[in-house]
Amino acid sequence: MEFNFIRAHQTALKQIKPSLYVGGGIHFDRFSNIDDQMLDIENNVYTNHYTYSFKHGFDPTGYDLVGVSASAIYDTRDNMANPYTGRFANISYKYNADFLGSDVGSSTLWMEYRDYFSVSNSVARNVIAVWTYANVTTHGNLPYMLLPSTAWDQMGRSGRGYAQGRWRGDDMFYAEAEYRFRLPILANNPDLFGGVIFANATSASARDANVGLFDNWAGAAGVGLRIQIQKQTRTNLGIDYGWNHNGTGALYLNLTEYF
C-alpha cells in the first residue's frame, strides 16, 4: 500500500503528586491517496483493508480520525533515555467523535506498564527491563490503518522482528523483556559498549472473524549492540537485529533505549 499520512498529537500533563501526572490531549490522523496495490475488484481480488473499510463505512482511499484524550501517568524512572531503576505506568482514554471530524465515531483505552530490575550490585547498567501494554477499542470502529498494530505505539517501538503493522486488530496486547548489560571491552572506558538480548510477544483480536484477544500469539527475539555516545545522559546508539517466529528478521538503528 502507498498513501499520504499526516499525524499531529499534542498532550499536556500537570504534576499533582510526586511522580503522578494527569492531563489531556488532542489527536489528529489523516490518511489520503491510499493506493491498495493488491486490490483488483475486476478480478474479485479483495484485500483486508478494502473489505474492512467497506464493511465499517470508511472510504478505502482515505479517512480521518480526530479525538480528545484524558491521561494519567506514574513515573519513577531515574532516567527517561536509559532507566536503571524505577517504573512507568500510563493509562489513556481517547474519544474519537464524528462531530470533531472523525469519519466514524469510536473510542480506545491504552494501558501501559514498564519496570526495571537491577541484576548487579557493582554494574548499574546490568538491568532486566519489561514492557507491556494493552490497546483496546472500547466502542465503534477505527480506520483500518489506525487499528492497534505492531510499531504503531506512540514512539513506534513495539514489535522488533516484524514489519510495522504486521499484526493488527481491534484490540492488542503486547509484552517485551530485555536484558541490558555492559560489555567491558576497553579497560580505560568499560561503559562505552553494551549489549542487549530481547524477546517479545503480540496478540491481536479480530472481531469480524470471531478471533478473541489471546487466542493467537506471535513472538520474536533478537540481540543488539549499544555504543554510549553521551555518558552524562546515558544516551546510547543502538544496533539491533530481531527475528520473528517465521524466521525472517530486520535490522534496527536507534538512539536511547527502546523503552
N, C-alpha and C positions, 0 to 999 in steps of 0.2 A: 504494500500500500504506500502511496505517496499522498502527502497532504501538507497544508499550512496550519501551523499551530501557534496560538497566542495564549500565554498564561500570565496573569497578574494576580498575586495573592499578597495581602497585607494583614498582619496580625499585630495587635498591641496588647501587652500584658502589664499588670501592676502587681508589685510585691505586696502581699497582705500580711505575711508572716515570714520568718526566716526560711528560705528555700521554697516557699509556696507562692505561686503567681496565678492570677486569674485575668481573663480578658476576652476579647473577641476579635473577629476579623471579617474581611470581605474578600470574595474569591471570584475570579472571572477566568473561564476557559472557553476558547473558541477553536473549533476545527472547521476548516473550509477547504474547498477544492480537493476533496477526498477522491483519489483515483484508486479504486479497488481493482487491482490489475488481474486478479484471478477470477473476477466476476465475468460471466458470459451468459447473459439472460437468453439470447437467441438459441443457445445450445443447452439450456436448462442446467447451467453450472452456477450454483448459488453459494456464496461464501457465508461464513458465520456472521461477519459484520453486516452484510446486506440482510440476511434473514432476521437477525436480532433487531436491526433498525426498523425494518418494515413492520415487524410484529408489534413493536412498542411505540410506534408513532414518531420516529426520527427520520429526517431526511438523510439518506445514506451519503449525500455529497457534502454535508456539513451540518453542524449543530453547535449550540451554546449551552453552557452550564454556568449559572450565576447564583451565588449564595452568600449567606452570612453564617458566622460560626460563633460558638461560645466555648472557651477552653480553660482548662486548669492544668498547671504544670508543677511538679515537685522535683527539685533538682539539688542534689548534694554532691555532685561530681567535683573533684578537686581541680579539674582542667577540662574544658569543653573539647579541645582538639585531640587530646590523648589522655583520657582519665586513667588513673591508677587505683582510685578508690571512689566510693560513692554510688549513688543510684539516681535514676531518672525515670519519672512516670509522667505520662501525658494522656489526657482524655479530652476529646473534642467532638462536639456535635455540630454538624453543618446542615443547614436548611437551604435547599435549592428551590426557590419559588419561581413559578412561571410569571408572576407579576413583576419579578426583578429582572426577568429576561431569559430564564431557562426555557428551553423548548418543551420540557416535560418536568413537572414538579417531582421532587424526591428529597430524601434526607439520608445522611450517613452518620455513623458513630465510629470514631477512631479511638482505640485503646492501646497504649504502648508502654512497655517497661524495659529498662536496661539496668544491668548490675555489673559490678566489677569486683573481683576477688583476688587479693594478693596471694601468691603461692611461694613467696620467698621473703625472708626477713632481711636479706642482705641486698637484693636487687629489686628495687621498687617497680621496675617496668615489667617484671615477670608476672603476668596477670591473666586470669581467665575472665573473659568478658562474655556476657549473654545478652541477647536482644530478642524480644518477642513483641508482636503486635497483632491485633485483630482489626479489620476494616469491614464494617457491616453496613449493608444497605437496609435502613430501618423502615423506609416506605417509598413507594414509587419505583421508577426505573431510571438508571443512569444511562447516558450515551455509551455505546459500546467501547469507544476508545478511552472512556473515563471510568470504566468499571475497575474495582480493585484488581491490581495485577502486579507482577514482579517488576521491580525497579520503577514503579510509579509512586513510591512514597515521596515525602517532601524533598529529600535530598537525592533520590534516585539511587539508593544504596543496596536495596534488598535484592536477593536472588543471584548473587555471584555464581557463575556457572551456566546461567540461562540468558537468552536474549531478552531485552526489555519487552515486557508484555507477553512473554511466552506462556505464562499461566495467568488467567484472569477469570473472574466470576462475580456473581452478585455479592458474595462475601469471601473474605480471605483471612487465613491465619498463617502467620509466618514466625519461625523461630530460627535463631542462629547462635552458635557458640564459637568462640575464637580463643586460642591460646597465643598470647603475645609474649615474646621473650627476647632477651638481649643476646647478641652474638659478639662476644668479646674478641674479635679477630685482631684488632690493633691494641697493643698493650698501653700505648700512650693516649688512646681515645676509645675506651671499651664500649661507650654508648653510641658510637657512630652507626653501627649496624645492628639490626634486629631481624627477627623472623616471626611469622605467624602461621598457624595451622587452623583452618576453619571448616565448619560444616553447617549446612542449613537445610531446612525442610519447609515445604509450602503445601497448603491445602486450600482449595477453592471450591465454592458451590456453584451449581448451575440450576436455578430453579425451573427453567423451561424444560430441562431434561430430567428433573427429579433427582438431581445429584446433590446430596447434602454436604455441608461442611464437615470435614474429617472423614468422608467416605474414601477419598483418594489422597495420596501423598506423592510429592516429587522432591527428591533430595539431590544435593550437590555438595562437593567438598573441594578443598584446594589448599595451596601453600603460598606464602609470599615473603618478600624481602622488604625491609624497612631501612631507609637511609635518613639519619637525623640531619636536617638542614638548619634547624634553629633550636638550640638546647633550651633557651630560656622559656620558650612557649611549647616545647616538646613537639614541634612540628616535624613530621616525617614525610618523606616521599615514599609512597607505597607502590610496589610492583607485585601484582598477584596473578595467579593462574588458577582458574576454577574448572572442575569437571562436573558435568551433570550426570544423572543416572543413566543416560543413554550413551555415555562415553565421549561425547563431544564437549568442547570447552571454549574458554575465551580468556584473553589477557586483559588485565585492568591496571590502569595508572591512576594514582590518586594522591592528593595532599590531605593530611590529617588522617585519623583512623576512620574506618567505615561507620563505626557507631561508638 
